[in-house]
Amino acid sequence: MRPKKLILLVGNNTENLGVLKYALTTNRYRVIAEETAQSAIKVLPDLGFDLLLCQCPVENLDDMLASAKQICPRTPSIVLSEKAGGLPLTQAPDVCLFRPSMVELLERIKVMCARKRGPKPGSHRRKGVA
């Protein structure tokens, strides 16, 4: 059995964080929830997260994404937004979702965690015949 993926969940709405944390843990993810970008940046280098999941609005989201990319460049990030249109960010997350359904969010998380993991050991891409 594969070890559970570890997700760092960041958002300043404790009610929404609780709902997301419950949904993720019932789908066999380990979740650490933080309410501020500063506290998330402090725990980021210590535990080796498989995914950074941010629920907007988060103060200093841009700074947190930049720090996350410096600390763990291979860790994918997903930002959940309640507002339509682009977020005013200079550090773009890997994925930005606008009000996703829980099914859509869980599927995207599964794909992003697999992306971090990379190809299966021993698998090789087939080279095209020239």
SEVEXDREN-497982 format. One line per field, with one value per residue: residue in one letter; residue number from 1; x, y, z of N, C-alpha, C, CB in turn. Coordinates in pm, 1 decimal. Glycine has a CB too. Layout:
vexti (a ...);
gudo (NUM ...);
n_east (X ...);
n_north (Y ...);
n_up (Z ...);
ca_east (X ...);
ca_north (Y ...);
ca_up (Z ...);
c_east (X ...);
c_north (Y ...);
c_up (Z ...);
cb_east (X ...);
cb_north (Y ...);
cb_up (Z ...);
//
This chain:
vexti (m r p k k l i l l v g n n t e n l g v l k y a l t t n r y r v i a e e t a q s a i k v l p d l g f d l l l c q c p v e n l d d m l a s a k q i c p r t p s i v l s e k a g g l p l t q a p d v c l f r p s m v e l l e r i k v m c a r k r g p k p g s h r r k g v a);
gudo (1 2 3 4 5 6 7 8 9 10 11 12 13 14 15 16 17 18 19 20 21 22 23 24 25 26 27 28 29 30 31 32 33 34 35 36 37 38 39 40 41 42 43 44 45 46 47 48 49 50 51 52 53 54 55 56 57 58 59 60 61 62 63 64 65 66 67 68 69 70 71 72 73 74 75 76 77 78 79 80 81 82 83 84 85 86 87 88 89 90 91 92 93 94 95 96 97 98 99 100 101 102 103 104 105 106 107 108 109 110 111 112 113 114 115 116 117 118 119 120 121 122 123 124 125 126 127 128 129 130);
n_east (85.0 55.7 210.4 19.0 -57.5 73.0 -73.8 -49.4 -264.7 -392.7 -558.0 -770.2 -1023.7 -1171.5 -1390.5 -1431.9 -1180.9 -1198.8 -1400.3 -1279.2 -1052.5 -1170.6 -1293.9 -1067.1 -921.5 -1100.1 -1077.2 -839.8 -603.8 -330.2 -345.7 -232.0 -335.5 -314.9 -365.5 -253.0 -31.6 227.6 261.9 234.6 457.7 655.6 624.2 655.3 923.6 984.6 836.9 807.9 595.4 343.1 169.3 57.9 -214.8 -414.3 -660.4 -828.9 -940.2 -602.5 -380.6 -79.8 -41.6 97.3 366.3 390.4 360.6 586.6 791.8 739.5 799.1 1072.0 1162.8 1063.4 1078.5 963.0 714.7 377.4 124.7 -203.7 -454.4 -752.5 -1025.4 -1277.9 -1369.3 -1447.1 -1231.7 -886.5 -634.7 -458.3 -160.6 193.3 346.8 257.1 30.8 41.5 -206.3 -518.1 -829.1 -1169.8 -1424.9 -1453.2 -1617.6 -1637.9 -1570.1 -1433.2 -1217.6 -1091.1 -1012.7 -833.7 -639.5 -545.6 -424.9 -228.1 -68.0 31.4 180.3 389.6 513.2 615.6 723.4 657.9 886.9 1133.4 992.8 1007.6 1014.0 898.7 1094.8 1050.0 1039.1 1274.0);
n_north (-117.7 219.3 501.1 752.6 1061.4 1382.1 1684.2 2032.3 2256.5 2573.9 2858.7 3131.5 3105.1 2939.0 2765.8 2677.8 2561.9 2349.0 2192.8 2126.7 1991.2 1772.0 1646.6 1579.2 1411.4 1199.1 1094.5 964.6 1122.0 1279.3 1566.6 1889.1 2176.9 2525.4 2861.9 3099.3 3254.7 3294.9 3106.7 2876.8 2888.3 2846.5 2575.4 2442.7 2360.3 2151.7 1906.5 1785.6 1808.3 1684.9 1834.5 2169.8 2338.7 2609.6 2821.0 3091.2 3405.2 3458.8 3622.2 3765.5 3575.2 3568.0 3600.0 3366.4 3165.8 3218.8 3167.5 2898.7 2783.1 2828.7 2685.4 2419.9 2323.9 2125.1 2069.8 2073.8 2333.1 2436.2 2674.3 2781.0 2969.6 3209.3 3413.1 3516.3 3535.6 3634.8 3599.9 3852.8 3787.9 3755.2 3534.2 3256.9 2994.7 2634.3 2537.8 2702.3 2707.1 2782.3 2791.8 2494.1 2172.5 1920.3 1671.2 1736.4 1878.6 1679.3 1500.7 1660.9 1702.1 1440.9 1401.8 1603.8 1523.5 1285.7 1388.0 1511.6 1289.9 1164.2 952.4 596.7 384.0 223.9 244.1 337.2 582.2 526.4 546.0 720.3 575.9 649.5);
n_up (0.0 -83.5 77.3 247.5 89.9 170.5 242.7 247.5 370.2 330.4 449.4 548.3 652.7 895.1 908.3 640.7 603.3 780.6 660.9 415.5 511.2 638.5 416.1 265.4 441.3 472.4 225.8 229.3 255.2 419.4 614.6 688.4 831.7 800.3 907.6 826.3 588.0 676.1 885.0 734.8 565.8 754.9 832.3 595.2 493.4 667.0 658.9 404.6 194.0 -33.4 -178.6 -209.9 -103.0 -138.6 -11.9 -121.3 17.5 105.5 309.7 190.2 -11.0 -252.2 -168.8 -19.2 -215.7 -371.3 -183.7 -133.5 -380.9 -387.0 -163.4 -195.7 -493.8 -657.7 -556.8 -623.3 -658.1 -572.1 -609.3 -470.9 -570.1 -498.1 -648.8 -978.2 -1263.5 -1300.3 -1045.0 -867.8 -894.4 -889.7 -873.6 -1014.4 -936.1 -984.2 -1056.5 -1076.5 -942.7 -989.1 -774.8 -745.3 -775.4 -520.2 -617.7 -855.1 -742.9 -584.9 -785.2 -928.7 -731.8 -701.1 -953.1 -947.9 -730.9 -831.8 -1038.0 -902.4 -800.3 -1025.0 -1302.6 -1288.1 -1113.0 -1307.2 -1541.0 -1878.7 -2130.4 -2456.1 -2740.1 -3041.9 -3369.6 -3611.1);
ca_east (0.0 132.6 187.3 -75.0 1.9 63.7 -118.2 -50.4 -386.3 -379.2 -672.6 -800.2 -1160.2 -1159.7 -1501.8 -1400.9 -1065.5 -1247.7 -1472.6 -1180.1 -968.9 -1251.7 -1309.3 -939.0 -884.2 -1187.0 -1029.6 -710.5 -489.8 -290.1 -361.5 -193.6 -402.9 -259.4 -454.6 -181.7 78.8 351.1 272.2 253.5 597.2 739.8 617.1 678.3 1046.9 1006.5 764.4 808.2 457.8 319.3 85.5 21.8 -351.5 -446.2 -795.8 -827.5 -823.4 -497.0 -288.2 55.9 -43.2 205.2 491.7 391.2 386.1 727.9 872.8 717.0 873.5 1214.0 1190.1 1034.3 1040.9 885.8 584.1 275.1 35.5 -338.6 -521.4 -897.6 -1071.1 -1422.7 -1400.8 -1417.5 -1122.2 -753.5 -588.3 -345.8 -41.3 310.3 389.1 139.8 24.3 33.6 -347.2 -611.1 -964.5 -1276.8 -1537.0 -1464.3 -1694.8 -1546.2 -1523.1 -1332.6 -1101.4 -1022.6 -948.5 -718.0 -538.8 -488.6 -337.7 -112.6 19.8 98.5 277.5 508.0 577.0 689.0 691.8 681.1 1023.8 1152.5 921.9 1084.9 937.0 938.4 1145.9 990.7 1123.8 1307.2);
ca_north (0.0 343.9 591.3 860.9 1188.2 1487.6 1810.1 2152.7 2330.5 2709.6 2946.6 3205.0 3078.2 2813.7 2677.9 2616.5 2474.7 2227.4 2113.3 2072.3 1894.9 1651.3 1581.6 1521.9 1300.0 1085.7 1040.2 902.2 1213.3 1340.0 1710.4 1985.0 2302.2 2648.9 2973.9 3214.5 3224.5 3291.7 2977.8 2774.7 2895.8 2790.5 2428.9 2389.4 2283.8 2046.1 1780.7 1728.2 1798.4 1641.9 1933.2 2291.4 2374.2 2738.7 2869.4 3237.9 3493.0 3438.0 3735.3 3734.1 3453.7 3578.8 3572.3 3226.6 3085.9 3238.5 3094.4 2755.4 2742.7 2828.6 2580.3 2289.0 2357.5 2019.6 2054.3 2148.6 2417.8 2462.0 2785.2 2781.4 3107.9 3231.9 3520.8 3488.5 3616.1 3602.2 3652.5 3944.2 3722.2 3752.0 3394.5 3179.3 2857.1 2537.4 2531.2 2790.8 2657.8 2872.3 2720.8 2357.5 2075.1 1838.2 1564.9 1797.2 1910.4 1555.6 1448.0 1745.7 1672.1 1311.0 1422.9 1685.7 1442.2 1191.3 1466.8 1529.8 1160.2 1134.5 822.2 479.5 334.1 120.1 270.6 417.2 628.2 464.3 641.7 705.4 517.5 752.1);
ca_up (0.0 -89.6 191.3 220.1 46.5 270.7 183.2 331.2 339.9 384.1 428.2 671.4 694.5 969.9 874.4 511.8 623.8 845.6 561.1 322.5 582.5 656.5 285.5 224.2 528.5 442.1 98.7 257.3 251.2 546.3 595.4 791.2 798.9 856.4 881.4 771.4 497.4 754.0 953.8 631.6 521.3 861.3 835.0 460.5 470.9 765.6 645.7 270.7 145.7 -170.3 -245.5 -138.1 -140.6 -77.3 -32.0 -117.4 21.6 204.4 308.1 145.4 -92.5 -350.2 -98.7 20.0 -335.3 -407.6 -85.5 -154.2 -501.1 -352.8 -64.8 -256.8 -630.9 -724.4 -493.9 -696.8 -578.1 -622.2 -541.9 -487.4 -569.4 -497.8 -743.2 -1118.6 -1315.9 -1251.0 -917.4 -888.7 -843.6 -976.7 -867.0 -1052.4 -888.2 -1092.6 -1095.3 -1006.1 -965.9 -949.0 -713.7 -797.8 -698.2 -441.8 -706.9 -941.5 -660.8 -548.5 -905.4 -958.7 -630.1 -737.4 -1068.9 -909.4 -645.9 -921.7 -1113.4 -818.1 -783.7 -1147.5 -1362.5 -1204.3 -1123.9 -1405.9 -1666.9 -1972.6 -2245.3 -2582.3 -2837.3 -3174.1 -3472.0 -3709.1);
c_east (89.8 107.9 92.3 -0.5 -24.2 33.9 -110.3 -166.5 -377.9 -502.9 -709.3 -944.4 -1162.0 -1272.2 -1475.1 -1280.3 -1107.9 -1318.4 -1374.5 -1093.9 -1044.3 -1264.7 -1179.5 -899.8 -973.4 -1152.5 -883.2 -589.7 -456.9 -289.5 -310.1 -252.0 -337.8 -350.1 -385.0 -69.4 209.8 368.0 291.8 398.1 690.3 738.9 652.7 808.4 1061.8 949.2 761.4 669.3 452.2 239.1 60.4 -114.2 -391.5 -588.7 -794.4 -947.9 -728.9 -405.2 -150.5 63.1 72.1 340.3 502.6 420.2 531.6 818.9 860.3 795.5 1024.1 1249.2 1172.9 987.0 956.5 746.6 480.6 185.2 -96.9 -395.9 -669.8 -946.3 -1222.8 -1464.6 -1362.0 -1304.7 -991.4 -724.2 -470.6 -216.8 73.2 368.8 266.9 143.9 20.8 -108.7 -425.4 -751.9 -1066.7 -1396.6 -1552.6 -1558.9 -1593.5 -1489.9 -1411.8 -1204.1 -1022.6 -951.3 -823.9 -605.0 -468.8 -388.7 -211.9 -16.4 95.4 205.4 404.6 585.1 659.3 651.8 722.5 824.5 1031.1 1079.3 1006.1 993.0 989.8 985.5 1082.1 1090.0 1147.7 1322.3);
c_north (124.4 428.6 703.1 986.4 1293.8 1620.9 1920.3 2238.3 2466.8 2790.7 3014.1 3188.3 2940.6 2715.6 2604.2 2523.6 2342.5 2134.9 2047.8 1965.4 1764.0 1574.8 1513.9 1401.7 1179.0 1023.4 996.4 991.7 1253.6 1489.7 1786.0 2118.2 2418.3 2764.9 3096.7 3167.6 3212.0 3157.1 2863.8 2771.7 2832.4 2637.9 2365.2 2310.4 2160.7 1910.4 1719.1 1703.2 1752.3 1743.9 2051.4 2334.8 2500.6 2778.6 3020.2 3289.5 3455.5 3558.7 3686.0 3604.7 3453.5 3545.8 3424.6 3137.6 3097.8 3160.9 2944.0 2704.7 2741.9 2711.7 2441.4 2309.9 2251.7 2001.1 2137.6 2228.4 2437.2 2575.8 2777.2 2924.1 3113.8 3334.8 3479.6 3579.4 3578.0 3663.0 3745.1 3887.8 3736.6 3611.2 3307.4 3040.0 2762.2 2527.8 2631.1 2746.5 2756.2 2789.4 2578.1 2272.7 1989.8 1725.2 1617.7 1826.7 1784.1 1493.4 1529.3 1720.8 1540.5 1325.0 1499.3 1607.9 1339.7 1263.8 1486.1 1399.5 1123.7 998.6 708.3 432.3 220.5 143.1 362.6 462.0 559.5 572.1 613.0 648.1 623.4 693.1);
c_up (0.0 34.2 150.4 181.9 152.8 202.2 286.9 283.8 408.4 349.6 558.1 718.5 762.6 937.3 742.8 522.3 685.9 747.8 464.4 388.9 602.4 524.8 241.5 310.5 504.5 307.4 108.0 232.3 393.4 522.9 716.7 747.6 872.4 816.4 823.8 679.5 574.5 825.0 854.1 584.1 625.4 860.5 701.3 447.0 560.2 728.0 506.3 215.7 1.4 -248.9 -152.2 -189.9 -64.9 -112.3 -15.5 -43.1 134.7 195.4 267.9 65.4 -192.4 -286.6 -60.9 -100.4 -379.1 -312.7 -105.6 -274.5 -475.7 -261.4 -126.9 -400.6 -702.6 -665.3 -568.8 -603.2 -650.8 -540.6 -575.1 -472.9 -571.9 -601.8 -884.4 -1165.1 -1250.9 -1115.8 -943.9 -828.8 -942.1 -979.1 -895.5 -989.9 -1008.5 -1146.2 -1011.8 -1042.8 -910.9 -904.0 -767.4 -713.6 -621.7 -528.2 -796.9 -864.0 -626.1 -668.2 -940.6 -858.9 -661.9 -852.2 -1028.8 -818.9 -730.4 -1002.3 -1032.4 -807.6 -906.7 -1201.3 -1265.9 -1220.5 -1226.0 -1536.8 -1751.7 -2085.8 -2370.1 -2677.4 -2972.1 -3273.1 -3578.8 -3846.2);
cb_east (-96.8 96.6 321.3 -164.7 -55.4 194.4 -262.1 86.8 -513.5 -252.0 -792.6 -771.4 -1259.7 -1158.7 -1632.4 -1375.1 -961.3 -1341.6 -1573.4 -1091.5 -924.0 -1391.3 -1353.4 -829.6 -892.0 -1333.1 -1046.3 -696.8 -519.3 -148.6 -508.5 -36.2 -552.4 -112.2 -524.0 -125.4 90.9 352.4 146.9 159.7 638.0 693.2 478.7 678.8 1164.7 948.8 627.4 884.5 387.4 248.1 -48.4 129.7 -450.9 -346.6 -895.8 -823.9 -867.0 -418.2 -283.2 148.3 -177.1 208.4 502.9 257.5 293.2 764.7 830.8 567.5 840.8 1252.2 1097.1 926.2 1163.8 960.7 589.6 190.5 101.4 -429.7 -460.9 -967.5 -1013.1 -1468.4 -1328.5 -1543.5 -1149.7 -650.7 -548.6 -376.5 -68.9 416.5 452.6 130.1 -100.5 81.7 -404.3 -587.0 -983.8 -1315.8 -1665.3 -1326.5 -1788.4 -1617.6 -1639.9 -1387.2 -1144.9 -1121.6 -1047.1 -758.5 -603.0 -600.1 -412.6 -159.7 -62.1 -3.5 218.3 468.5 472.4 838.5 770.2 582.8 1075.1 1110.5 781.7 1206.9 944.1 821.8 1300.9 939.0 1059.4 1433.5);
cb_north (-0.4 423.5 650.8 887.4 1233.4 1496.6 1797.9 2231.7 2251.7 2778.9 2868.8 3350.9 3083.6 2842.3 2758.4 2724.5 2543.5 2262.9 2201.5 2184.1 1952.1 1687.7 1684.0 1628.2 1342.4 1129.3 1144.2 779.9 1338.5 1287.7 1745.7 1992.6 2294.1 2673.1 3011.8 3303.0 3333.0 3406.1 2952.2 2800.2 3043.2 2841.2 2385.0 2502.0 2373.0 2087.6 1801.3 1600.4 1931.9 1509.1 1869.9 2404.7 2257.0 2847.9 2802.4 3296.6 3637.9 3302.4 3805.8 3724.8 3440.4 3719.8 3659.7 3188.1 3129.0 3389.1 3131.9 2726.7 2836.7 2960.5 2595.7 2210.7 2382.0 1889.1 2095.3 2053.4 2554.9 2334.2 2923.9 2687.5 3184.6 3276.9 3651.5 3507.8 3763.8 3647.1 3537.7 4081.6 3574.7 3854.3 3359.9 3168.8 2835.8 2400.1 2387.2 2942.7 2519.5 2968.2 2798.1 2291.3 1986.0 1780.8 1509.2 1926.1 1982.7 1456.1 1448.2 1894.4 1666.1 1212.7 1498.9 1813.7 1370.8 1123.1 1602.7 1580.0 1052.7 1141.6 802.8 366.3 286.2 -7.8 332.6 337.2 782.8 383.4 635.3 838.7 388.5 824.3);
cb_up (123.2 -216.0 243.3 340.8 -91.5 353.6 127.7 323.4 385.9 329.1 372.2 651.3 572.4 1118.8 864.7 406.5 712.4 959.2 483.6 268.3 718.3 711.0 179.9 230.6 675.3 443.3 -12.7 175.5 162.8 596.4 569.0 810.8 833.8 807.0 1006.9 884.7 389.3 856.5 1039.0 513.0 495.4 997.4 875.8 361.5 491.7 894.4 689.8 270.9 159.5 -171.4 -290.7 -156.4 -110.5 -123.2 67.1 -258.6 36.7 180.1 446.3 264.3 -166.4 -411.1 26.8 84.3 -449.0 -405.2 57.5 -173.0 -618.2 -286.0 57.3 -174.1 -709.6 -717.0 -344.8 -780.8 -548.6 -613.9 -584.7 -384.0 -688.2 -359.9 -703.7 -1207.1 -1295.2 -1348.7 -819.5 -827.3 -815.3 -929.9 -726.9 -1204.9 -796.7 -1045.3 -1077.3 -1043.0 -901.9 -1065.3 -736.8 -803.5 -791.6 -317.3 -792.3 -1004.3 -532.8 -489.7 -1023.4 -957.1 -490.1 -776.2 -1179.7 -838.1 -535.3 -1016.3 -1152.5 -677.7 -756.5 -1123.6 -1493.1 -1239.4 -986.4 -1349.4 -1641.6 -2027.7 -2259.7 -2644.5 -2846.5 -3224.1 -3532.9 -3670.2);
//
